[in-house]
Amino acid sequence: MKIGILGGGQLARMVIEECSRYGFEFHILSKEKNSPAGLLTSYETVGDWNDEKCLKEFSHNCDIITLENEFIDFRKIRCIEDSETAIYPGSEILMLVQDKFYQKETLKKLGIPVTNFVPIDSMEDIIKFAEINKYPVILKSRTMGYDGKGNYEIKSEPEAKNGYETLRQRGNLMCERFVKFDKEIATQVARNKNGEIKIYPVVETIQKEHICNLVIFSKNMFENIKDKVHEIASEIVTNLNYIGVMGIEMFLNGEEILVNELAPRVHNSGHYTIEGCYTSQFENHVRSILNFPLGNTEAREENSVMINILGRRNGKARITGMKEILSCGNAFLHIYGKQETREGRKMGHITVNDKDLQRAIDTAKECRDKIEM
């Protein structure tokens, strides 16, 4: 089985790491040579996924294709579909998810709880929306926004002009009511072509400068909302006829849940599943697209904490501190193989399993402080 992945970053790398034991042949299309995923396979193609000729040539070498990010133009995905190579997620899903306004509109039609939102064509639209929903409001780029990029919090009418002028260069805009939440939470859901669905535990995600920094799973957390989250996740993937793993980010206020964003791929909030669950999100993604039986998504540990290793400087990557982390028996280190580090860039992650949740959190933070990239 020749599995192609559009993109050669850490998500593709972890798919290969988790599934290579099955003897699959992984083909990577990356814009750069020796990408994190490309380092693990002999079949790395350097090319631009915006080049239709390149896409078609790549697809001819694959039995099935998936992708590691949702920013590939859905019209380019149609080139692969036209070549009769199966690809998941397909162009219809990407068309929906790439535009956050269409994404929210679809969720609302499905009865999934979301915050108030409107499309924005002018600064006056922002002011009118704020008059109804009160300040602050969140102005968003409808496309190409991630890790806080493309978001602007507007706290007053004078800030509306600054926000509009700042973001309109990125394309179409939308506005959302600001959500006061107790916690940000997430889950991952897997669905195969037979309609089998498996849902991972609910986790808390803690951001640092709009980038996921810490993910916390505990068997003692979120029991009161687990059924509601499972219902939401099942409704989404079933109604969209989605195949693969999807990450679902949500806000939690008391027992009220609002869906924030969908990611049509494996997700940062699910990295802990490699050591924390019986079957990782990466393996279940491949099982899903191949229409294999899905693996057990239950946690095999009482507590799992994942902390991202975010770059703290700009320059060539140099790793120090690995020995200290590897001496900690319940800590698991993942380095993504990126040659250059940048402030805020995801360079790796650490997962800690422990029977004591606070000790797991403390150990994860201590391990992060010991390693430099």
HELIX and SHEET records of a PDB file:
HELIX    1   1 GLN A   10  CYS A   19  1                                  10    
HELIX    2   2 SER A   20  TYR A   22  5                                   3    
HELIX    3   3 GLY A   38  LEU A   40  5                                   3    
HELIX    4   4 GLU A   52  SER A   59  1                                   8    
HELIX    5   5 PHE A   74  ASP A   82  1                                   9    
HELIX    6   6 SER A   91  GLN A   98  1                                   8    
HELIX    7   7 LYS A  100  LYS A  109  1                                  10    
HELIX    8   8 MET A  123  ASN A  133  1                                  11    
HELIX    9   9 GLU A  157  LEU A  167  1                                  11    
HELIX   10  10 ARG A  168  ARG A  170  5                                   3    
HELIX   11  11 LYS A  226  ASN A  239  1                                  14    
HELIX   12  12 ASN A  268  GLY A  270  5                                   3    
HELIX   13  13 THR A  273  GLY A  276  1                                   4    
HELIX   14  14 GLN A  281  ILE A  289  1                                   9    
HELIX   15  15 MET A  322  LEU A  326  1                                   5    
HELIX   16  16 LEU A  357  LYS A  370  1                                  14    
SHEET    1   A 5 TYR A  43  VAL A  46  0                                        
SHEET    2   A 5 GLU A  25  SER A  30  1                                        
SHEET    3   A 5 LYS A   2  LEU A   6  1                                        
SHEET    4   A 5 ILE A  64  LEU A  67  1                                        
SHEET    5   A 5 ALA A  86  ILE A  87  1                                        
SHEET    1   B 4 PHE A 117  ILE A 120  0                                        
SHEET    2   B 4 LEU A 173  ARG A 177 -1                                        
SHEET    3   B 4 VAL A 137  SER A 141 -1                                        
SHEET    4   B 4 ASN A 151  ILE A 154 -1                                        
SHEET    1   C 7 ILE A 197  ILE A 199  0                                        
SHEET    2   C 7 LYS A 183  ARG A 191 -1                                        
SHEET    3   C 7 VAL A 203  LYS A 208 -1                                        
SHEET    4   C 7 ILE A 211  SER A 218 -1                                        
SHEET    5   C 7 ASN A 303  LEU A 310 -1                                        
SHEET    6   C 7 LYS A 346  ASN A 353 -1                                        
SHEET    7   C 7 ALA A 331  ILE A 335 -1                                        
SHEET    1   D 4 ILE A 197  ILE A 199  0                                        
SHEET    2   D 4 LYS A 183  ARG A 191 -1                                        
SHEET    3   D 4 GLY A 244  ASN A 253 -1                                        
SHEET    4   D 4 GLU A 256  ALA A 263 -1                                        
SHEET    1   E 2 GLY A 315  LYS A 316  0                                        
SHEET    2   E 2 GLU A 340  THR A 341 -1                                        
END                                                                             
